[in-house]
């Protein structure tokens, strides 16, 4: 299998995970059930799922006032995009 297919699949899965986690946590917040720790959202963001977490913030209107999610997660995403562009220019990206 080509590396770019694996890389793209990974990014799709980790971003979908971030989006679904936001939806699940919002649902749990409404019902008073046990919540997902903020650390897990940040770990998913660092693992490449920042776009999914941001999409979940906006879609579910969840955690939008928290500094970690309003500022830190978008900064993580910008840094990841800049790193990807730099790696691509250096010829290290698999596509």
C-alpha positions in Angstrom: 0.0 0.0 0.0 1.3 3.5 -0.8 2.4 5.6 2.1 0.2 8.6 1.1 -2.9 6.3 1.3 -2.0 5.2 4.8 -1.2 8.8 5.9 -4.4 10.1 4.5 -6.5 7.3 6.0 -4.8 8.0 9.4 -5.6 11.7 9.2 -9.2 11.0 8.3 -9.7 8.6 11.1 -8.0 10.8 13.8 -10.1 13.8 12.7 -13.3 11.8 12.7 -12.4 10.6 16.2 -12.0 14.2 17.4 -15.3 15.2 15.9 -17.1 12.2 17.4 -15.6 12.8 20.8 -16.8 16.4 20.8 -20.3 15.2 19.9 -20.3 12.5 22.6 -19.0 14.9 25.3 -21.6 17.4 24.4 -24.3 14.7 24.8 -22.8 13.6 28.1 -22.8 17.3 29.3 -26.5 17.6 28.6 -27.4 14.4 30.5 -25.0 14.8 33.4 -23.1 11.7 32.5 -19.4 11.1 33.0 -17.4 13.5 30.7 -14.4 13.0 28.4 -11.3 14.6 30.0 -10.0 17.7 28.2 -6.6 16.0 28.0 -7.9 13.4 25.6 -9.1 16.2 23.2 -5.7 17.8 23.3 -4.0 14.4 22.7 -6.2 13.8 19.7 -5.4 17.3 18.5 -1.6 16.7 18.8 -2.0 13.3 17.0 -3.2 15.1 13.9 -6.9 15.5 14.8 -7.0 19.2 15.5 -9.2 20.0 12.5 -11.8 17.4 13.7 -11.8 18.8 17.2 -12.2 22.4 15.8 -15.1 21.2 13.6 -16.7 19.6 16.6 -16.3 22.8 18.6 -18.2 24.7 15.9 -20.7 22.0 15.0 -21.8 21.2 18.5 -21.1 24.6 20.1 -19.1 22.9 22.8 -16.2 24.2 24.8 -16.0 27.3 22.7 -15.1 29.5 25.6 -12.3 27.4 27.0 -8.9 28.9 26.3 -7.5 25.4 25.5 -10.0 24.9 22.7 -10.4 28.5 21.5 -6.7 29.2 21.2 -4.5 26.2 21.8 -6.1 23.7 19.5 -6.1 26.1 16.5 -2.5 26.9 17.2 -1.7 23.2 17.2 -3.5 22.9 13.8 -1.5 25.8 12.3 1.8 24.4 13.6 0.9 21.0 12.0 0.0 22.6 8.7 3.3 24.6 8.7 5.2 21.4 9.6 3.5 19.5 6.8 4.3 22.2 4.3 7.9 22.3 5.4 8.3 18.6 5.2 6.6 18.5 1.8 9.0 21.2 0.5 12.0 19.2 1.8 10.7 16.1 0.0 9.9 14.1 3.2 6.1 13.9 2.6 4.9 10.6 1.1 3.0 12.3 -1.8 
